[in-house]
Amino acid sequence: MGTKAMYRRRPSHGFGYGGAAGRPGGVGHKPLKRPVQARSRFTVQALYDAFVRIWRSRGWDAVTTREVALESGVSVGTLYDYFPNKQALLSGYVRHCIEALVEALHQQVVQADTLTWAERLHRLVRLSCGVDPGQPYFDAEMLALEHQIAEPKHHRRAYEELSAKWVEALTGCADLPRPMSPERARTLFLCAWGGRRYRLLVAPTDLDAERWAAEVEAVCRAAIEAG
């Protein structure tokens, strides 16, 4: 399937923050503003937590701004300060997932100076493959709805932010068997990240998530050792 076919149904806005502008004659699919202060971050996190609880128990059709407000204990008016509709809520949540992963890669790998290269790789793969339990919930149905909220440029931005952490983490290893080029680090990231997304899409039953992540790590390790 070509790129044009994949994104034929893309909307004008979504997948993160960027103001209230939307499609002509309609409401945009972006959150209206980014929470900055501690109180607003707490409020938006409560909305995301409620969104995920409703999603997991009753599905996308049950997600409404009113239901999310009731579940979270946040007023509908306050919810609308951030999210004009449930598509904007999904857009914000997906961006939240990316930002959480970028931060985890930075804190647990890039900044972890005492790790060996093998330990760094292990953390990179587990985080990027989605088998680390500390990351926000994301499933195949969320992936299937991305066409409603994301354009190719939004996927490109996520790729650039995440792959940059792999480059930073691996090229900075002093104990690698051989020097790591940025191109190889990005290729290894694509093996993990692209595999994670395709695995969500096809939901294979012959390889559970932990075994799959271990195989990805083994492939990446072999590529590093081979130079």
N, C-alpha and C positions, 0 to 999 in steps of 0.2 A: 504494500500500500504506500503510495507516495505522500509527500508532505501535504500537498494541497488537499488530497482526499481526507487525510487524518484531521485536518482543521477546517473542513468545509463549513461546519456549523458554529464556528467561533463567534462570540459576541464582541462588542466593542470594548468592554471594560471588565476587569476582574482580577483575581489572584493577587490581592494585596491592597495596600492603601494608595490613595491618589486623588482624593477629593470626591465631591458629590456629583460630578458630571456623569451622565449616563447616555444611553442610546437615545436618538432623537425621538421625542414624544414619550419616553419612558424613564424609569428609575434605573440608575446604574447598578452594576453588580459588584461594586467595590465598597468596602467599609468607608464611612465618611471621615473618620479621623483615627489617628493612632493614639492609644493610651500612653501617656507620658508619666504622670504622677502616680505614686504608689496606689492611691485610692482608685484611680481609673483603671490601672492595670489589674487590680483585684477584681473590679467589676467585670471587666472583659473576660478575665479568666473564669469567673463564675458563670458567665454566659457560655463560654466554650465548653465548660464541664457539663452544663445542663444540655447543651446541644448534643454532645457525645452520648450522654445517658439516654436521651430520647431516641437518637439515631440507632443505638445498639438494641434498644428494647422494642421499638415500634417502626423504625425505618424512616426513610426520607419523606414519605408522604405525611407522616405524623409531625414532622418538624415544621412548626409555624413560629412566627415571632412571638405570638401570644403564649404558646405552650412553653417556649424557651424562657420567657419572662417569668411565668408562673413557677416553672421548675427551679429557676435560679434564685427566685426571691427578689429579682431586680424589676423595677417598674417598666412597663412597656415604653413609656416616654423616654426613660434613660436608655433602654435598648436602642430606640430609634436615633438617639444621639450618635450611635456608632454604626448601626446596621439598618439600612432602609428596607431590607427584605431578607428572606432566608438564603437567597443566592449570595448576597453580600456577606452573610454570616459564614457560609461555607467558604467563600473566598478568603475571608479573614482567617478562618481556622486553618485552611491549607497553608497560607503564608506563615501562620504561627508554627505549624509543623516544621516547615523549612527552617525558620529562624531558630527553633529549638534544636534542630539537628546541627546547624552551623555552630551554634554556641557549644553544644556538647563536643563536637569535633575539636573546637578550639581549646576548651577547658580540659578535656580528658586525654587529648592526644598532642596537639601542637604545644601546649603549655607544660606538658608533662615531661620535663627535661631528663628525668632519670630512667625513662623507659628505653629498653633496647629496641632495635628496629622491628624485631619479630613481635614484641609486645605492642608496639605502635600499630603495626599492620593488623594484629588481632582486634584491637579496639576500633580501628577504622572500618574493618569489614563488618563487625557486629553492629556497630551503630548504623552504617550505611545500608546494611541488609535488613534492618528493622527488627532484629532479634534481641536488641537490648531492651529490657523491660521498662527503662526509665523514660522512653520517648512517648510523645503523644500518640493516641490511637489513630490509625489510618487503615482503611480496608478497601476491598475491591470496588464496592459501590461508590465510595468517594472518588476513586480513580475514574470510574465510568462517568461521573458527573463533571469531570474537569472541563469538558468541552463547553459547558455552560458559563464558565467563569474565567477561562484562561486562553490567551493567545500564544503563539509560538514564542514571542518575545519574553513572556513570563516564564516559560519553561527554560529559555536560554539564560535568564537571570538566575534562576535556581541552580542550573548546571554550573554557571560561572562561580557562584558563591560556594557551592559544595566542592567542586573540583579544586578550587583554590586552596581549600583546607587540606586536601590530599597532597597537593603539590607542596605546600608549606610543611606538612608533617613528614613527608618522605624525603624530599630533597635536603631537608635539614638534619637528617640522621648521619651522625659521624661514623657509625659502626656498620653501615651497609656493606655487603660483600663487594659491591661495585657502585660507582656513582649513579644516582637516579636522575634521569632527565625529566623535565616537566611534562613532556609528551607521554612518557611511559606512565607517570603518576596519574595523568588524566585518563589514560587508557584503562588502567586498573580500576579507577573510580567508576568508569562507565560499565565495566564488567559487573561491579557490585550493584550500582544504582539502577542500571538498565535491567539487570536480572531481577532485582527486587520488584520493579514495576511490572515486568512481564509475568513474573511468578504470581503476583496478585491477579493479573488478568486471566491466566489460564488455570490457576489453582490446582497444580499437579498433586496427585495423591501418592506418587511413588517415592517422594523425597520430602521429609518434613523440614521445617524451617531451620532447625538447629543443624541437621546433617547437611542441608544445602549450604548454609553459611560456612560450615567447616570446609566444604569442597571449594567454595569460592576463595576462602583464605589459602587453601593448598595451591590453587592455581596461581594466585597472586604471589605467593611465596616462591613458587617455582620460577615465575617470570623474573622476580627480583634476583634470585640466585643465579639464573642463567645470564643475566645482564642484557 
